[in-house]
Amino acid sequence: MRSLLAALTMSLCAAAALAEQGDAAKPTEIEANTMKADEVRRLTVFEGNVVVKRGSLTIRADRIVVHQDPEGYQHSTATGNPVRFRQRLDAKPPAKEGGWMEGEARRIETDDKTGKIELFENARVNRAGDEVAGDYILVDQRADFFSVTPGKDGDGRVRATLRPKPPAPAPK
């Protein structure tokens, strides 16, 4: 069971590639109404008001399923109405503070092997004031790439709000 809990920690925290670096060294706390672990199948399921905390990262879901493949990579699926996450971002110069990244969707999948995070159904991500929304959001951490796809319902468009950034100070 210890390896499955470690798998959950790694998989969930992979969702925060731009997150505060100090969070990686913090312990993970998980609360749920129930937990089932199957070492043979390398599967752990947390159900009922699931709350995951690690440093500044908080994930809230109805259910989280974590599977570890034979190579040791983890894949997690969090479902809820909606699944929500929030985490402090590292500051990028010239800013002194990094702000927050938060988002939500009906389902969020993370895959350590590919470095991809996928948000499905009514997906929204807000990163330090910039927000994108659509039916599907793909974040590829390795390529530092993301895409947003509209849903079939509604007007078939994606939404983005990009806040102006203050100019960098002039070099001396």
Buried (B, 14 or more C-beta within 10 A) or exposed (E): EEEBBBBBBBBBBBBBBBBBEEBBEBEBEBEBEEBEBEEEEBBBBBBEEBEBBBBBBBBBBBBBBBBBEEEEBBBBBBBBEBBBBBBBBBEEEEBEEBBBBBBBBBBBBBBBEEBBBBBBBBBBBBBBEBBBBBBBBBBBBEEEEBEBEBBEEEEEEBEEEEEEEEEEEEEE
